[in-house]
Amino acid sequence: MRILEQLEQIEIRAKIARDSGILQQNLGKIEQVIKRVNSLAASLSNAATAYQELHPVDPTLQTLIPDIQTIVDALGSLATEVRVKSQFGAREEFTTGLGEAEKLMKSIEASLSQSWIGYQEQNPRPVVDRALLTIFKNSGLEVDHLIEQFDDASRDLDYMVDFRIPRSDFVQRYQTRLDALSAVSEGLTGVVPAPLASFFRQSDSPQGAPLATLTAEVVNFLTEHQIIDRYSIRGRR
């Protein structure tokens, strides 16, 4: 009986709202709320994808599970409330729960973004001197395949790091592109003699090339191609 009485009261309030023009104003509010609910749902979907990507490489993200579940529950409640109040009018306190869910969503996204940045820092790009590849090409050496591989990998890496949180398959794709850059560096062995390739790879590393790698063959090559000034040989053996 109490449920029937409540329904009757809702119908009475809805009729009053329609007659007084309040409902039209409330429906305008509801349209804005629906947009926010849809945006929250999209954010949750992206966050769930990012979590699936990053959790295998960052187990600490497990602590986000309760917050993600809170957003899931909130969306269920909000969807029901939207349907009801689209028919019977909205009150000012309608958006209270939505605002809290949106704030929690931003916190989840911030944690995922920090994890994504941390993953990139822990997996830096191999250093490859593209300008050197261009010099090789201009000298008639067959390096077009290495330049193409370098450009494709670098372009895709730049694309992925522009995302605040990763999308589907980004972590595996990121590692694949890092491997491709490493292969470019290793591919120098097929272009120049092994001692030269070793010298160039070590020169590109943070430690630099040791003095022992500056053989007569290397010096002759650098001099012949007028690139000896590009390299400072560190005095380590």
ROSE-4610 file (N, C-alpha, C; in Angstrom, 1 decimal, always signed):
// ROSE-4610
residu = [M/M/M/R/R/R/I/I/I/L/L/L/E/E/E/Q/Q/Q/L/L/L/E/E/E/Q/Q/Q/I/I/I/E/E/E/I/I/I/R/R/R/A/A/A/K/K/K/I/I/I/A/A/A/R/R/R/D/D/D/S/S/S/G/G/G/I/I/I/L/L/L/Q/Q/Q/Q/Q/Q/N/N/N/L/L/L/G/G/G/K/K/K/I/I/I/E/E/E/Q/Q/Q/V/V/V/I/I/I/K/K/K/R/R/R/V/V/V/N/N/N/S/S/S/L/L/L/A/A/A/A/A/A/S/S/S/L/L/L/S/S/S/N/N/N/A/A/A/A/A/A/T/T/T/A/A/A/Y/Y/Y/Q/Q/Q/E/E/E/L/L/L/H/H/H/P/P/P/V/V/V/D/D/D/P/P/P/T/T/T/L/L/L/Q/Q/Q/T/T/T/L/L/L/I/I/I/P/P/P/D/D/D/I/I/I/Q/Q/Q/T/T/T/I/I/I/V/V/V/D/D/D/A/A/A/L/L/L/G/G/G/S/S/S/L/L/L/A/A/A/T/T/T/E/E/E/V/V/V/R/R/R/V/V/V/K/K/K/S/S/S/Q/Q/Q/F/F/F/G/G/G/A/A/A/R/R/R/E/E/E/E/E/E/F/F/F/T/T/T/T/T/T/G/G/G/L/L/L/G/G/G/E/E/E/A/A/A/E/E/E/K/K/K/L/L/L/M/M/M/K/K/K/S/S/S/I/I/I/E/E/E/A/A/A/S/S/S/L/L/L/S/S/S/Q/Q/Q/S/S/S/W/W/W/I/I/I/G/G/G/Y/Y/Y/Q/Q/Q/E/E/E/Q/Q/Q/N/N/N/P/P/P/R/R/R/P/P/P/V/V/V/V/V/V/D/D/D/R/R/R/A/A/A/L/L/L/L/L/L/T/T/T/I/I/I/F/F/F/K/K/K/N/N/N/S/S/S/G/G/G/L/L/L/E/E/E/V/V/V/D/D/D/H/H/H/L/L/L/I/I/I/E/E/E/Q/Q/Q/F/F/F/D/D/D/D/D/D/A/A/A/S/S/S/R/R/R/D/D/D/L/L/L/D/D/D/Y/Y/Y/M/M/M/V/V/V/D/D/D/F/F/F/R/R/R/I/I/I/P/P/P/R/R/R/S/S/S/D/D/D/F/F/F/V/V/V/Q/Q/Q/R/R/R/Y/Y/Y/Q/Q/Q/T/T/T/R/R/R/L/L/L/D/D/D/A/A/A/L/L/L/S/S/S/A/A/A/V/V/V/S/S/S/E/E/E/G/G/G/L/L/L/T/T/T/G/G/G/V/V/V/V/V/V/P/P/P/A/A/A/P/P/P/L/L/L/A/A/A/S/S/S/F/F/F/F/F/F/R/R/R/Q/Q/Q/S/S/S/D/D/D/S/S/S/P/P/P/Q/Q/Q/G/G/G/A/A/A/P/P/P/L/L/L/A/A/A/T/T/T/L/L/L/T/T/T/A/A/A/E/E/E/V/V/V/V/V/V/N/N/N/F/F/F/L/L/L/T/T/T/E/E/E/H/H/H/Q/Q/Q/I/I/I/I/I/I/D/D/D/R/R/R/Y/Y/Y/S/S/S/I/I/I/R/R/R/G/G/G/R/R/R/R/R/R]
num = [1/1/1/2/2/2/3/3/3/4/4/4/5/5/5/6/6/6/7/7/7/8/8/8/9/9/9/10/10/10/11/11/11/12/12/12/13/13/13/14/14/14/15/15/15/16/16/16/17/17/17/18/18/18/19/19/19/20/20/20/21/21/21/22/22/22/23/23/23/24/24/24/25/25/25/26/26/26/27/27/27/28/28/28/29/29/29/30/30/30/31/31/31/32/32/32/33/33/33/34/34/34/35/35/35/36/36/36/37/37/37/38/38/38/39/39/39/40/40/40/41/41/41/42/42/42/43/43/43/44/44/44/45/45/45/46/46/46/47/47/47/48/48/48/49/49/49/50/50/50/51/51/51/52/52/52/53/53/53/54/54/54/55/55/55/56/56/56/57/57/57/58/58/58/59/59/59/60/60/60/61/61/61/62/62/62/63/63/63/64/64/64/65/65/65/66/66/66/67/67/67/68/68/68/69/69/69/70/70/70/71/71/71/72/72/72/73/73/73/74/74/74/75/75/75/76/76/76/77/77/77/78/78/78/79/79/79/80/80/80/81/81/81/82/82/82/83/83/83/84/84/84/85/85/85/86/86/86/87/87/87/88/88/88/89/89/89/90/90/90/91/91/91/92/92/92/93/93/93/94/94/94/95/95/95/96/96/96/97/97/97/98/98/98/99/99/99/100/100/100/101/101/101/102/102/102/103/103/103/104/104/104/105/105/105/106/106/106/107/107/107/108/108/108/109/109/109/110/110/110/111/111/111/112/112/112/113/113/113/114/114/114/115/115/115/116/116/116/117/117/117/118/118/118/119/119/119/120/120/120/121/121/121/122/122/122/123/123/123/124/124/124/125/125/125/126/126/126/127/127/127/128/128/128/129/129/129/130/130/130/131/131/131/132/132/132/133/133/133/134/134/134/135/135/135/136/136/136/137/137/137/138/138/138/139/139/139/140/140/140/141/141/141/142/142/142/143/143/143/144/144/144/145/145/145/146/146/146/147/147/147/148/148/148/149/149/149/150/150/150/151/151/151/152/152/152/153/153/153/154/154/154/155/155/155/156/156/156/157/157/157/158/158/158/159/159/159/160/160/160/161/161/161/162/162/162/163/163/163/164/164/164/165/165/165/166/166/166/167/167/167/168/168/168/169/169/169/170/170/170/171/171/171/172/172/172/173/173/173/174/174/174/175/175/175/176/176/176/177/177/177/178/178/178/179/179/179/180/180/180/181/181/181/182/182/182/183/183/183/184/184/184/185/185/185/186/186/186/187/187/187/188/188/188/189/189/189/190/190/190/191/191/191/192/192/192/193/193/193/194/194/194/195/195/195/196/196/196/197/197/197/198/198/198/199/199/199/200/200/200/201/201/201/202/202/202/203/203/203/204/204/204/205/205/205/206/206/206/207/207/207/208/208/208/209/209/209/210/210/210/211/211/211/212/212/212/213/213/213/214/214/214/215/215/215/216/216/216/217/217/217/218/218/218/219/219/219/220/220/220/221/221/221/222/222/222/223/223/223/224/224/224/225/225/225/226/226/226/227/227/227/228/228/228/229/229/229/230/230/230/231/231/231/232/232/232/233/233/233/234/234/234/235/235/235/236/236/236/237/237/237]
x = [+0.8/+0.0/+0.9/+2.0/+2.8/+3.4/+3.8/+4.4/+3.4/+2.1/+1.1/+0.8/+0.9/+0.7/+1.9/+3.1/+4.3/+4.1/+3.7/+3.5/+2.5/+1.4/+0.3/+0.9/+1.7/+2.3/+3.2/+4.0/+4.9/+4.1/+3.0/+2.1/+1.5/+1.1/+0.6/+1.7/+2.9/+4.0/+4.3/+4.3/+4.5/+3.5/+2.2/+1.1/+1.3/+1.7/+1.9/+3.0/+4.1/+5.3/+4.9/+4.2/+3.8/+2.9/+2.0/+1.1/+1.8/+2.8/+3.5/+4.7/+5.0/+6.1/+7.5/+7.4/+8.7/+9.3/+8.5/+9.1/+10.0/+9.5/+10.4/+11.8/+11.8/+13.1/+13.9/+13.2/+13.9/+14.5/+13.7/+14.2/+15.4/+15.5/+16.8/+18.0/+17.7/+18.8/+19.1/+18.1/+18.3/+19.1/+18.9/+19.7/+21.2/+21.5/+22.9/+23.4/+22.6/+23.0/+23.3/+22.4/+22.6/+23.9/+24.3/+25.6/+26.7/+26.6/+27.7/+27.7/+26.6/+26.5/+27.2/+26.9/+27.5/+29.0/+29.4/+30.8/+31.5/+30.9/+31.4/+31.6/+30.5/+30.6/+31.7/+31.9/+33.0/+34.4/+34.5/+35.7/+36.0/+34.9/+35.1/+35.6/+35.0/+35.4/+36.9/+37.3/+38.8/+39.7/+39.2/+40.0/+40.1/+39.0/+39.1/+40.0/+40.1/+41.0/+42.5/+42.7/+44.0/+44.5/+43.5/+43.9/+44.3/+43.6/+43.9/+45.3/+45.6/+46.9/+48.1/+47.8/+48.9/+49.1/+48.0/+48.1/+49.2/+49.3/+50.4/+51.8/+52.0/+53.4/+53.4/+52.3/+52.2/+51.2/+51.5/+50.5/+50.0/+50.6/+50.1/+48.8/+48.4/+47.1/+45.9/+46.2/+45.2/+44.4/+45.0/+44.3/+43.2/+43.1/+42.1/+40.8/+40.8/+39.6/+38.4/+38.5/+37.3/+36.8/+37.7/+37.2/+36.5/+37.0/+36.4/+35.0/+34.9/+33.6/+32.6/+33.1/+32.3/+31.7/+32.5/+32.0/+31.0/+31.2/+30.3/+28.9/+28.9/+27.7/+27.0/+27.8/+27.2/+26.5/+27.1/+26.5/+25.2/+25.1/+23.9/+22.8/+23.1/+22.1/+21.7/+22.7/+22.4/+21.6/+21.8/+21.0/+19.6/+19.3/+18.0/+17.3/+18.1/+17.6/+17.2/+18.1/+17.8/+16.5/+16.2/+15.0/+13.8/+13.9/+12.7/+12.5/+13.5/+13.3/+13.1/+13.4/+13.1/+11.5/+10.9/+9.4/+8.8/+9.4/+8.7/+9.4/+10.5/+11.1/+12.3/+13.3/+14.5/+14.6/+15.3/+15.5/+16.9/+17.2/+18.6/+19.6/+19.2/+20.2/+20.5/+19.9/+20.1/+21.5/+22.3/+23.7/+24.7/+24.3/+25.3/+26.1/+25.4/+26.1/+26.9/+26.5/+27.2/+28.5/+28.5/+29.7/+30.7/+30.3/+31.2/+31.9/+31.0/+31.6/+32.6/+32.3/+33.2/+34.5/+34.5/+35.7/+36.5/+35.9/+36.6/+37.2/+36.5/+36.9/+38.2/+38.3/+39.5/+40.7/+40.4/+41.5/+42.0/+41.1/+41.5/+42.3/+41.9/+42.6/+44.0/+44.1/+45.4/+46.4/+45.9/+46.7/+47.2/+46.2/+46.6/+47.6/+47.4/+48.3/+49.7/+49.8/+51.1/+51.8/+51.0/+51.5/+52.0/+51.3/+51.6/+52.9/+53.1/+54.3/+55.5/+55.2/+56.2/+56.7/+55.8/+56.1/+57.1/+56.7/+57.6/+59.0/+59.1/+60.4/+61.2/+60.5/+61.3/+61.6/+61.0/+61.3/+61.7/+62.9/+63.2/+63.5/+63.4/+63.7/+65.2/+65.5/+66.9/+67.4/+68.6/+69.1/+69.6/+69.0/+69.4/+69.7/+70.8/+71.2/+70.6/+69.4/+68.8/+69.7/+70.3/+71.1/+72.2/+72.8/+73.8/+73.3/+72.1/+71.5/+71.3/+71.0/+70.8/+72.2/+73.2/+74.6/+74.9/+74.6/+74.9/+74.2/+72.9/+72.1/+72.7/+73.1/+73.7/+75.0/+75.7/+76.9/+76.7/+75.5/+75.2/+75.0/+75.0/+74.8/+73.3/+73.0/+71.6/+71.0/+70.5/+69.9/+68.4/+67.8/+66.4/+65.5/+65.7/+64.9/+65.0/+66.2/+66.5/+65.8/+65.9/+65.3/+63.8/+63.2/+61.7/+61.3/+62.1/+61.7/+61.8/+62.9/+63.1/+61.9/+61.5/+60.5/+59.1/+58.8/+57.5/+57.5/+58.5/+58.5/+58.4/+59.2/+59.2/+57.9/+57.3/+56.0/+54.9/+54.9/+53.9/+54.1/+55.4/+55.7/+55.2/+55.5/+55.0/+53.5/+52.8/+51.4/+50.9/+51.5/+51.0/+51.3/+52.4/+52.7/+51.9/+51.2/+50.3/+49.0/+48.7/+47.5/+47.8/+46.9/+47.1/+47.1/+46.2/+46.2/+46.2/+46.8/+46.9/+45.6/+45.4/+44.3/+44.6/+43.7/+43.9/+45.1/+45.9/+47.1/+48.3/+48.2/+49.3/+50.5/+50.4/+51.7/+52.5/+51.8/+52.5/+53.0/+52.2/+52.6/+53.8/+53.8/+54.9/+56.2/+56.1/+57.3/+57.8/+56.8/+57.1/+57.9/+57.5/+58.1/+59.5/+59.7/+61.0/+62.0/+61.4/+62.2/+62.6/+61.7/+62.0/+63.1/+63.2/+64.3/+65.6/+65.5/+66.7/+67.2/+66.3/+66.7/+67.3/+66.9/+67.6/+69.0/+69.3/+70.7/+71.5/+70.9/+71.6/+71.8/+70.9/+70.9/+72.1/+72.8/+74.0/+75.0/+75.0/+76.0/+75.9/+74.7/+74.5/+74.8/+75.2/+75.5/+76.9/+77.6/+79.0/+79.7/+81.0/+81.7/+81.4/+81.5/+81.2/+81.9/+83.2/+83.8/+83.2/+82.8/+82.2/+80.8/+80.0/+78.7/+78.8/+79.7/+79.9/+80.2/+81.1/+81.5/+80.3/+79.5/+78.3/+77.3/+77.1/+76.1/+76.5/+77.8/+78.3/+78.4/+78.6/+78.6/+77.2/+76.2/+74.8/+74.3/+75.1/+74.7/+75.1/+74.4/+74.7/+76.2/+76.8/+78.2/+79.2/+78.8/+79.7/+80.6/+81.3/+82.2/+83.6/+84.1/+85.4/+86.5/+87.6/+88.8/+89.2/+89.1/+89.6/+88.9/+87.7/+86.9/+87.3/+88.2/+88.6/+89.8/+89.5/+90.5/+90.8/+91.9/+92.3/+91.1/+90.5/+89.4/+88.2/+87.9/+86.9/+87.3/+88.5/+89.0/+88.9/+89.4/+89.3/+87.9/+87.0/+85.6/+85.0/+85.2/+84.7/+85.3/+86.6/+87.2/+86.7/+86.6/+86.1/+84.8/+83.9/+82.5/+82.3/+83.5/+83.5/+82.5/+82.6/+81.7/+82.5/+83.8/+84.6/+84.3/+83.9/+83.7/+82.4/+81.6/+80.3/+80.5/+81.7/+81.9/+83.1/+82.8/+83.8/+84.1/+85.3/+85.6/+86.0/+85.3/+85.6/+86.8/+87.6/+88.8/+88.6/+87.9/+87.7/+88.1/+88.6/+89.2/+88.2]
y = [-1.2/+0.0/+1.3/+1.2/+2.4/+2.7/+1.6/+1.8/+2.5/+2.1/+2.7/+4.1/+4.4/+5.8/+6.7/+6.1/+6.9/+7.1/+6.1/+6.3/+7.4/+7.4/+8.3/+9.7/+9.9/+11.2/+11.7/+10.7/+11.1/+11.6/+10.9/+11.3/+12.7/+13.0/+14.3/+15.3/+15.1/+16.0/+16.3/+15.2/+15.3/+16.2/+16.0/+16.8/+18.3/+18.6/+19.9/+20.6/+19.7/+20.3/+20.6/+19.7/+20.0/+21.2/+21.3/+22.5/+23.8/+23.8/+25.0/+25.3/+24.4/+24.7/+24.3/+23.8/+23.4/+22.2/+21.3/+20.1/+20.4/+21.4/+21.7/+22.2/+23.0/+23.5/+22.3/+21.4/+20.3/+19.3/+19.2/+18.4/+18.9/+20.2/+20.9/+20.5/+20.4/+20.0/+18.5/+17.7/+16.3/+16.0/+16.8/+16.6/+16.9/+17.9/+18.1/+17.0/+16.5/+15.3/+14.1/+13.9/+12.7/+12.8/+14.0/+14.2/+13.8/+14.2/+14.0/+12.5/+11.9/+10.4/+9.6/+10.0/+9.4/+9.6/+10.8/+11.1/+10.3/+10.1/+9.3/+7.9/+7.4/+6.0/+5.8/+6.7/+6.6/+6.6/+7.5/+7.6/+6.3/+5.7/+4.4/+3.3/+3.3/+2.3/+2.4/+3.7/+3.9/+3.6/+3.9/+3.6/+2.0/+1.3/-0.1/-0.7/-0.2/-0.7/-0.4/+0.9/+1.2/+0.3/+0.0/-0.9/-2.2/-2.8/-4.1/-4.0/-2.9/-2.8/-2.7/-1.9/-1.6/-2.5/-3.1/-3.9/-5.0/-5.7/-6.7/-6.2/-4.9/-4.3/-3.4/-3.2/-2.4/-2.9/-4.0/-4.6/-3.7/-2.6/-1.7/-1.1/-1.1/-0.6/-1.4/-2.5/-3.4/-2.6/-1.6/-0.8/+0.1/+0.2/+1.0/+0.2/-1.1/-1.9/-1.4/-1.2/-0.7/+0.6/+1.5/+2.8/+2.6/+1.7/+1.4/+0.8/-0.1/-0.7/+0.3/+1.3/+2.4/+3.2/+3.4/+4.1/+3.3/+2.0/+1.1/+1.1/+1.0/+1.1/+2.4/+3.5/+4.8/+5.0/+4.5/+4.6/+3.9/+2.7/+2.0/+2.8/+3.4/+4.2/+5.4/+6.1/+7.3/+7.0/+5.9/+5.5/+5.4/+4.7/+4.5/+5.8/+6.7/+8.0/+8.9/+8.8/+9.6/+9.2/+7.9/+7.4/+7.8/+7.8/+8.2/+9.7/+10.4/+11.9/+12.5/+11.8/+12.2/+12.3/+11.5/+11.4/+12.3/+12.4/+13.1/+14.3/+14.8/+16.0/+15.8/+16.7/+16.6/+17.6/+17.2/+18.1/+18.6/+19.6/+20.2/+19.2/+18.3/+17.4/+16.2/+16.2/+15.1/+14.9/+16.0/+15.9/+15.6/+15.5/+15.3/+14.1/+12.9/+11.7/+11.7/+12.3/+12.4/+13.2/+14.3/+15.1/+14.3/+13.5/+12.7/+11.6/+11.0/+10.0/+10.6/+11.8/+12.4/+12.7/+13.2/+13.5/+12.2/+11.1/+9.9/+9.4/+9.6/+9.2/+9.9/+11.2/+12.0/+11.4/+11.0/+10.4/+9.1/+8.3/+7.0/+7.3/+8.2/+8.6/+9.1/+9.9/+10.4/+9.3/+8.3/+7.2/+6.4/+6.2/+5.4/+6.2/+7.5/+8.3/+8.3/+8.4/+8.3/+6.9/+5.9/+4.5/+4.4/+5.0/+5.0/+5.8/+6.9/+7.7/+6.9/+6.2/+5.4/+4.3/+3.7/+2.6/+3.1/+4.2/+4.8/+5.1/+5.6/+6.0/+4.7/+3.7/+2.4/+1.7/+2.1/+1.4/+2.5/+3.1/+4.2/+3.7/+4.7/+4.3/+4.1/+3.1/+2.9/+4.1/+4.6/+5.8/+5.4/+6.0/+5.7/+7.1/+7.2/+8.4/+8.4/+9.1/+9.1/+9.9/+11.0/+11.8/+11.0/+10.1/+9.2/+8.3/+7.8/+7.0/+7.8/+9.0/+9.9/+10.1/+10.3/+10.4/+9.1/+8.0/+6.7/+6.6/+7.1/+7.0/+7.9/+9.1/+10.0/+9.5/+8.6/+8.1/+6.8/+6.5/+5.4/+4.0/+4.0/+2.8/+2.4/+1.2/+0.7/+0.7/+1.9/+2.0/+2.5/+2.4/+2.9/+2.1/+0.8/-0.1/+0.3/+0.7/+1.1/+2.4/+3.3/+4.6/+4.5/+3.7/+3.5/+2.8/+1.8/+1.2/+2.1/+3.0/+4.0/+4.9/+5.5/+6.5/+5.9/+4.7/+4.0/+3.8/+3.3/+3.1/+4.3/+5.3/+6.6/+7.3/+7.3/+7.9/+7.3/+5.9/+5.3/+5.5/+5.5/+5.8/+7.2/+8.2/+9.5/+9.6/+8.8/+8.8/+8.2/+7.2/+6.5/+7.4/+8.0/+8.8/+10.0/+10.4/+11.6/+11.3/+10.0/+9.6/+9.7/+10.3/+10.4/+9.0/+8.1/+6.7/+5.9/+4.7/+3.8/+3.2/+3.0/+2.4/+0.9/+0.2/-1.3/-1.7/-2.6/-3.1/-2.2/-1.0/+0.0/-0.6/-1.3/-1.7/-2.7/-3.7/-4.6/-3.9/-3.0/-2.3/-1.4/-0.8/+0.1/-0.7/-1.9/-2.8/-3.2/-3.5/-3.9/-2.8/-1.6/-0.5/-0.2/-0.4/-0.3/-1.4/-2.6/-3.7/-3.3/-2.6/-2.2/-1.2/-0.3/+0.7/-0.1/-1.0/-1.8/-2.5/-3.0/-3.8/-2.8/-1.6/-0.6/-0.4/-0.3/-0.2/-1.4/-2.6/-3.8/-4.0/-3.4/-3.5/-2.9/-2.0/-1.4/-2.4/-3.5/-4.6/-5.0/-5.0/-5.4/-4.3/-3.1/-2.0/-1.6/-1.6/-1.3/-2.5/-2.6/-3.7/-3.7/-4.8/-5.0/-4.0/-3.8/-2.8/-1.4/-1.0/+0.3/+0.3/-0.8/-0.8/-0.8/-1.5/-1.5/-0.2/+0.5/+1.9/+2.8/+2.8/+3.7/+3.3/+2.1/+1.7/+2.2/+2.0/+2.5/+4.0/+4.7/+6.1/+6.7/+5.9/+6.4/+6.1/+5.3/+4.9/+6.1/+6.1/+7.2/+7.1/+5.9/+5.8/+6.3/+6.3/+6.6/+5.5/+5.7/+4.7/+4.7/+3.6/+3.6/+3.9/+4.4/+4.8/+3.6/+2.4/+1.2/+1.0/+1.5/+1.3/+2.2/+3.2/+4.2/+3.6/+2.6/+1.9/+2.8/+2.4/+3.1/+2.9/+1.8/+1.6/+2.6/+2.8/+3.7/+5.1/+5.5/+6.9/+7.2/+6.2/+6.4/+6.6/+5.8/+5.9/+7.3/+7.7/+9.0/+10.1/+10.0/+11.1/+11.1/+9.9/+9.8/+10.4/+10.2/+10.7/+12.1/+12.6/+14.0/+14.1/+13.1/+13.1/+12.9/+13.0/+12.7/+13.8/+15.0/+16.0/+15.8/+14.8/+14.6/+13.7/+13.2/+12.2/+12.7/+12.6/+12.8/+11.5/+11.0/+9.7/+9.8/+9.1/+9.2/+8.3/+8.8/+8.1/+7.0/+6.0/+4.8/+3.6/+2.6/+1.5/+0.3]
z = [+0.0/+0.0/+0.0/+0.8/+0.9/-0.5/-1.3/-2.6/-3.5/-3.4/-4.3/-3.9/-2.6/-2.2/-2.7/-2.7/-3.1/-4.6/-5.4/-6.8/-7.1/-6.3/-6.5/-6.2/-5.2/-4.9/-6.0/-6.6/-7.7/-8.9/-9.2/-10.3/-10.0/-8.8/-8.5/-8.6/-8.2/-8.3/-9.8/-10.6/-12.0/-12.7/-12.3/-12.9/-12.5/-11.3/-10.8/-11.6/-11.8/-12.5/-13.9/-14.6/-16.0/-16.1/-15.2/-15.2/-14.9/-14.1/-13.7/-14.6/-15.5/-16.4/-15.8/-14.6/-13.9/-14.6/-15.1/-15.7/-16.9/-17.7/-18.9/-18.4/-17.4/-16.9/-16.3/-15.6/-15.1/-16.2/-17.3/-18.4/-19.0/-19.0/-19.5/-18.6/-17.3/-16.4/-16.6/-16.9/-17.1/-18.3/-19.4/-20.6/-20.3/-19.5/-19.1/-18.3/-17.4/-16.6/-17.4/-18.4/-19.3/-20.0/-20.4/-21.1/-20.2/-18.9/-17.9/-17.6/-17.5/-17.2/-18.3/-19.6/-20.8/-20.8/-20.4/-20.4/-19.3/-18.2/-17.1/-17.5/-18.2/-18.7/-19.7/-20.6/-21.5/-20.8/-19.8/-19.0/-18.3/-17.8/-17.1/-18.0/-19.2/-20.2/-20.6/-20.8/-21.1/-19.9/-18.7/-17.5/-17.3/-17.6/-17.5/-18.5/-19.7/-20.7/-20.2/-19.7/-19.3/-18.1/-17.2/-16.1/-16.6/-17.5/-18.1/-18.8/-19.4/-20.0/-19.0/-18.0/-17.1/-15.9/-15.5/-14.2/-14.3/-15.5/-15.6/-15.4/-15.7/-15.5/-14.2/-13.6/-12.4/-11.5/-10.7/-9.8/-8.7/-8.5/-7.4/-7.8/-9.1/-9.5/-9.0/-8.4/-7.8/-6.8/-6.2/-5.2/-5.8/-7.1/-7.8/-7.9/-7.7/-8.0/-7.2/-5.9/-5.2/-5.7/-6.1/-6.7/-8.0/-8.8/-10.1/-9.9/-8.9/-8.6/-8.1/-7.4/-6.9/-8.1/-9.1/-10.3/-11.0/-11.1/-11.8/-11.1/-9.7/-9.0/-9.1/-9.1/-9.2/-10.6/-11.6/-12.9/-13.0/-12.4/-12.3/-11.7/-10.5/-9.8/-10.6/-11.2/-11.9/-13.2/-13.8/-15.0/-14.6/-13.5/-13.0/-12.6/-12.0/-11.5/-12.7/-13.8/-15.0/-15.6/-15.7/-16.3/-15.5/-14.2/-13.3/-13.4/-13.3/-13.2/-14.6/-15.7/-17.0/-17.1/-16.4/-16.4/-15.4/-14.2/-13.1/-12.6/-13.3/-12.9/-12.0/-12.1/-11.3/-10.2/-9.1/-8.0/-8.0/-7.3/-7.3/-6.8/-5.8/-5.3/-6.2/-7.4/-8.4/-8.7/-8.9/-9.4/-8.3/-7.0/-5.9/-6.1/-6.3/-6.5/-7.8/-8.8/-10.1/-9.9/-9.2/-8.9/-8.2/-7.2/-6.4/-7.3/-8.2/-9.0/-10.0/-10.5/-11.5/-10.8/-9.6/-8.8/-8.6/-8.3/-8.1/-9.4/-10.5/-11.8/-12.2/-11.8/-12.1/-11.3/-10.1/-9.3/-9.9/-10.3/-11.0/-12.2/-13.0/-14.3/-14.0/-12.9/-12.5/-12.1/-11.4/-11.0/-12.2/-13.2/-14.4/-15.2/-15.3/-16.1/-15.5/-14.2/-13.5/-13.8/-13.8/-14.1/-15.5/-16.5/-17.9/-18.1/-17.5/-17.6/-17.0/-15.8/-15.2/-16.1/-16.8/-17.7/-18.8/-19.3/-20.4/-19.9/-18.7/-18.1/-17.8/-17.4/-17.1/-18.4/-19.5/-20.8/-21.9/-21.7/-22.6/-24.0/-24.9/-26.3/-26.5/-27.3/-27.7/-28.5/-28.2/-28.9/-30.3/-31.3/-32.7/-33.4/-34.0/-34.6/-36.1/-36.2/-37.5/-38.5/-38.0/-38.9/-39.5/-38.7/-39.2/-40.4/-40.2/-41.3/-42.5/-42.4/-43.6/-44.3/-43.5/-44.0/-44.8/-44.2/-44.9/-46.2/-46.2/-47.4/-48.5/-48.1/-49.0/-49.6/-48.8/-49.3/-50.1/-50.4/-51.3/-50.6/-49.2/-48.5/-48.4/-48.4/-48.4/-47.0/-46.7/-45.3/-45.4/-46.6/-46.7/-45.7/-45.7/-44.8/-43.3/-42.9/-41.5/-41.2/-42.2/-42.0/-41.9/-42.8/-42.8/-41.4/-41.0/-39.7/-38.6/-38.6/-37.5/-37.5/-38.7/-38.7/-38.3/-38.8/-38.4/-36.9/-36.3/-34.9/-34.1/-34.5/-33.7/-33.8/-35.0/-35.2/-34.3/-34.3/-33.5/-32.0/-31.6/-30.1/-29.8/-30.6/-30.4/-30.3/-31.1/-31.1/-29.7/-29.3/-28.0/-26.8/-26.7/-25.5/-25.4/-26.5/-26.4/-25.7/-25.5/-24.7/-23.2/-22.5/-21.0/-20.4/-20.8/-20.4/-21.6/-21.5/-22.7/-23.2/-24.4/-25.0/-25.2/-25.8/-25.9/-26.7/-26.2/-26.8/-26.8/-26.1/-26.2/-25.6/-24.5/-23.8/-24.7/-25.3/-26.1/-27.4/-27.9/-29.1/-28.8/-27.6/-27.3/-27.2/-26.6/-26.5/-27.9/-28.8/-30.1/-30.9/-30.7/-31.3/-30.7/-29.4/-28.8/-29.4/-29.6/-30.2/-31.6/-32.3/-33.7/-33.8/-32.8/-32.8/-32.4/-31.5/-31.2/-32.5/-33.3/-34.5/-35.5/-35.5/-36.4/-36.0/-34.7/-34.2/-34.6/-34.3/-34.6/-36.1/-36.9/-38.4/-39.0/-38.2/-38.8/-39.2/-38.5/-38.9/-40.3/-40.9/-42.2/-43.2/-42.7/-43.6/-43.6/-42.5/-42.4/-41.7/-41.8/-41.1/-39.6/-39.0/-37.6/-36.6/-36.8/-35.8/-35.9/-37.1/-37.3/-36.7/-36.9/-36.3/-34.8/-34.2/-32.8/-32.3/-33.0/-32.6/-32.6/-33.6/-33.7/-32.6/-32.4/-31.3/-30.0/-29.7/-28.4/-28.3/-29.4/-29.4/-29.1/-29.5/-29.2/-27.8/-27.1/-25.7/-24.8/-23.6/-22.6/-22.2/-22.2/-21.7/-22.8/-24.1/-25.2/-25.6/-26.6/-27.1/-26.4/-25.9/-25.3/-26.3/-25.8/-26.6/-27.5/-27.0/-27.7/-29.0/-29.1/-30.3/-31.5/-31.2/-32.2/-32.9/-33.7/-34.5/-35.8/-36.4/-37.7/-38.7/-38.7/-39.7/-39.4/-38.1/-37.7/-38.1/-37.7/-38.0/-39.5/-40.3/-41.8/-42.3/-41.7/-42.2/-41.8/-40.6/-40.1/-40.9/-41.2/-42.0/-43.4/-44.0/-45.4/-45.6/-44.6/-44.7/-44.0/-43.6/-43.0/-41.8/-40.9/-39.7/-38.4/-38.5/-37.3/-36.2/-36.6/-35.7/-34.9/-35.3/-34.7/-33.4/-33.2/-32.2/-31.3/-30.0/-29.0/-28.3/-28.4/-27.8/-26.4/-25.5/-24.1/-23.7/-22.8/-22.5/-21.5/-21.9/-21.1/-22.0/-21.3/-22.1/-22.1]
